Amino acid sequence: MNPKHMDRRLFLAAAGALALAPAARAATALDAKAERTAPGSVRLDWTGAQAVSVLVSADPAARAGAMRPLKTAAGTSASVDAPVSPRPYFLVKAADGRQTRVAERLLPLEGGRNFRDLGGWRAADGRQVRWGKIYRSGVMANLTMGDLEYLKALGIQAICDLRNPQERTSEPNPFLKAPGPKIVATDYDMSASMAALMTMKTREDALQGFAEAYVGFLDMLTPHYTDMFARLVADEGPLAFNCSAGKDRTGMASALILSVLGVPRETVLKDYGLTEVYTPPSYYARMAQSGATGGGVTAQQMQALSKLPPEVLQVIMGSDPEVMRRALATIDAKFGGPVALTKARFGLSDAKITKLRAAYLA
């Protein structure tokens, strides 16, 4: 082959690559995350751009023109001034027009447990779950008066309490005695589910047993999940839902909601796994070892948990994505996937799913 011909082909290929580069850059999603580092400061990290402008508003859906310019920054991170309240919602904009909305995922509560926003996750069509519309949480019994005022300011209308009667009695939601969101709960018995956990001997036992328990929630919590989706369809929000740890019954609720909104499976698993970041297994392990109670676990159950092998306790107290992966795989096999399940069991239809995506994606 003539070297000159080869050189020409290499030149043309390189020129084509350069011509495509701007389009490729434009197609790259701009994503960001926000984490509070101090009462008056939030760290923003972003990917997909090397320079951004940051705007802020207390309205999660504010138009860019109505937001306050906060900072122009280069690189991939910046610290911005932002008080805890009113809750700040940021718009991060690249020079080419791409933009993304971001807020603190974990709410800065003094007595909260794993109370976080489901917003920001990106659906398969590129839209994002709206911030400030749907929240997931663990037990709320230790919320302070300041926390209650903070949550009331967010406009939360209803809290779907997924706990059983014993849990709700031992650690009542403080909003039951204070003005604020309506607490919605339905009685059920989960003693058989707890007893099954005590028979696990290995990590594999725990992964599979926990996944099966999650699938069991679909029967045990049918009234709860049906009511939750009905409220979301009716846009009775912002809405929150919780159990005790905010990872198992709440984790399944979150997985169902995100799946219905078209969020990819790996992102659903990522959301599930965040509980280990915000409430490490070591927190519960210390409770088990000390014999302390809380989080809906009785003294007798905590004593039994303390005798389990460490590798089993790690799975039970953690949020290993493999548990949710197996649970969702079972749902795929039995029902045709989470979306088909919600239509068969929890009152959704194609029209209602379309309505949900219009209301909760932007």
N, C-alpha and C positions, 0 to 999 in steps of 0.2 A: 504493500500500500504506500502511495506517495506521501511522504512526511508532510508536504505542504497541505494535502487534503485533510490529513489528520489534524494539523494545527487549526485549519479553518473550522473543522467540526467542533473542536474544543472551544474555540473562540465563540462560535454561535451558541453552544451549550451554556457557556459562562454568561453570555449576554442575556440569554433567556432566563437564567436563574436570577440575574440582577433585576430584570424587568418584573419578575414575579414576586420579588422580595417585598415590595410595599404592600401588595395584595395579601401576601401571607401574614405580614405583620398586622394588617387591619383585621384579619380573621382571627387573630389570637385574642382570646378572652382576657379582659382585665378583671382580675379578682383581688380581693383585699380581705383582711381580717383586722379586728380591733380588740385590744386587750387593755384593761385599766391597770396602770402601774402605780397610781397614787390617787388620792381623793380628787385632785384637780387635773389629772393628766392621763391621757390615753395614747398608747402606742399603735400606730397604723403600719401594717406590712402589706405590700402589694406585689403582684406578679403581672407581667404582660406589658410593662412600660417602665421607662427609666426616669421619667419626670411626670409629675402629676400636680394638679391643683386640688385642694380639699375645701369643701364647703360643708356647713353644718346647719342643722335645724332641729327643733324639738318635735317636728312633724315628720313621721317616717315616710310620708308620701309627698312631701313638699316639692314643688317645681324648682328647678335649678335657680330660676330668677328670683325666687322668694327665699333662698338660702343665704346664709352669711358666709362670705369668703373667709377662710381660716388660715390657709397656708399654701404656698407653692414649694414643692420639695423635689429634689433629685435623688436618685438611687432607688432603693426598694423599701425604705422604712422612714418613719418620722414620728416624733412625739408632738402631740398637739394639746393645747389647753382645753379642757372640757370638764366641767363640774359633773358630779353624779346626777344631780337633778336641776332642771328638767333633763330627762334622758336625751343624750345627744345621738342624732342619726347623721352619718356622714355620707357625702357624695364625693367619690374619688374620680377625677376626670383626667384623661390623657389628652395630649395636644391634638391628636387626630380625631377627637370627638367621642372615643369610647369612654364609657363610664360605668361605675358600679356603686351600689349603695351598700353600706356596711354599718354595723353597730356592735356593741359588746354582746357576745353570745351569752356569757354567764352574767346574770344580773348582779350588780354590786350590793347585795343584801347582807345585813349584819347577821341575821339568823336564818338565812335561806339554806337549803340543801339541794344542790344540783338544779337550781331554778334557771332555766335558760330559754332563749328565743330560738324558734325553729326557722327564723328568717335567714335569707342569704344563700341557702343551698340552691345550686343551679339545676334546673330541669333539663331534660334532654334536648328541648327546643331552644335552649339558650336563655330563657327567662329565669328570674330568680324568685324564690319564695319571698313574699313581702315581709319586711321586718315589722315587729310590733303588732302582729295579728294572732299568732299562735305560740303559746308557751308550754313547756313541759317542766315538771318539777318533782322533787321528792317531798317528804313530809314537811308541812309548813308550821308545825306546832311552835317552833322557836322564833318565828318572825317577831321582830321588835315593833314598837309603835311607829318608829321611823320607817321600817320596812312596809308596814301596812299603808302608810300615807304614800310612800313611793309607788306601790302597786296600784293604789286607787288612782293616782295621777296618770298611770298608763291606760286607764279606762277599761280595765279587765271587767267584763260583764258577768262571766260565769266561770266556776272552777269545777271541773268534773273530777270528783274524788273517786279513784278506782280502788280504794282500800276496803277491806272487809269491816264489819261492825266492831270487832275487837280492836282493830288498829285505830279506827276513828274515835273510839271511846278513850283509849289509852293516851292518844296524842291528838286531841281535837284541833280542828282548824280554827285559828283565832278570829277569822272572819265570821264565824258563827255568832260571835258576840260583839261584832263591830260593824259599822256601816261599810259596805263595799260589795264585792262580787257575790252572786248567789252561789251557794254550795250545792252541788247535785251529787247524790249518792244512791246506790242500790245495794241491798244486803245480799250476801252470798257466803258460802263456807269454802275455805281453801285449806282445811286441815289435812286433807288427803294429799294435796300437792306438797305441803311442808313435810309430811311423813316420808314421801318418796325421796326427798333430798337426803334424808338421814341414812339411806341405804347405800349411797354412792361410795365406792372404794378407790377408784382410780380417776385420773384426769379425763380419760375417755368416757367413763361412766358419767362424769359431771357434764361434759360437753353435750353428750347425747341426751342425758336425762333432762338437762335444762332446756334444750331445744324442744324436746317433747312437751315439757311443761308450758313453754311459750305457745305451742300449737293448742294445748289444752285451754289456754286463756280464751281462745276463740269461742268456745262453748260457755265457759264460766262467766265471761264478761260480755256476752252478746248484748244484754240490755245497755251496758255502759257504752260500748263502742257504737251501738246504734244511735243512742241519744247524742253522743259526741258528734257524730257525722251529721245528724239532723240539725244540730245547732250551728255547725260550720256552714251547711247549705243555706240555712236561714240568715247567715251572717250575724249571728248573735255574739259578736265579739267586740274587742279582743277576747279570746278564750284561753284558759289554761286547763291542764289536766295533770293529775299527779297520782303516785302511789306512795310507798314508804321510802324506798331508795331512789325512786325516779329512774329506774333502769330496766325493770322486767315487764310488768304490766304497762307501765308508761312507755317503755322501749318498744313494745309491740304496737301500741297506739301510734307512736311516732312513725314507725316503719310503714304502717298502713296509710297514714296521712301523706307522707312523702311519696310513697309509691303511687297513690291516687293522683297526686299532683305531677306525676311524670318524672320524678327525680330518679336518676339511675341507681341500680342496686348497690354499686360500690360506695356511692355517696350515702345511701341509707345506712350501710354498715359503718361508715365513718361517723355518722351522727350517733349511732348506738355506742360506738367505742369511746366517745368523749366522756362518758361517766367516769371511766378510770382516770381521766385527767382531772376532773373536778371533784370527784370523791374517790380517792385511791382505795384499793382493796385493804390496804394496811389500816385504814380507819376502822373498818368493820372487824378486821382480824384482831385489833387491840380490844375491841368491845367483847369479842368472843373469848379471848384469853382472860380478860378481867372479870367476865361474868356480868358485865353491864347489860342493861336492856335499853331498848329504843328502836326506832325505825320499824315498829310493828312486830318486833320479835319478843316473845315472852321469855322470862327467866329460864323456864324449862327448855325452850327451843334453843336459847343461847348456850345453855350448858351442853346440849347435844351437839350443836355446831362446833363447840370448842374441841370436841373429841374426833372430829373428822380429820382425815389426812390433809396435810397442808396444800397438796396439789388440788384437792377437791374444794377446799375452802377458798382457794385463790379463784377458781372458776365461779363459785357461788357468789362470792363477794365482789367479783369483778364484772367487766363487760367485754369479754373476749368476742370480737366480731364473728368468730367461728360459730358461736352459739346462735346468733341471729341468722347467719348464713344457712345453717342447717334447718332452722325453723322455716325460713322463707323457701328453701328448696322443697320442704315437705308441703308447704302451701302451694307451690307450683305444681307438684305432682297430684295433690288431692283436689285442688280447686281451679287449676289453670292460672294461678298467680294471685297476688294480693288484690289487684283491681277486680278480677272476676269474683274473688271472695267477697269483697265489699258489696258487690251487686247481688250476690246470692244470699248473704247473711245480714248485712248492716244497712239495708234500705237505700243504697245508691242505685243510680241508673246512668245511662250514657249522658242524658240531659243534665242530671245533677252533677256529674263529674265535670262536664263542660262548664257549668256554673261555678264550681269550686275553683277550677283553673283560672277562670276569668277574675274571680274575686281575690285569689291568694297568690297569683303570679304576676310579675311585672317585668 
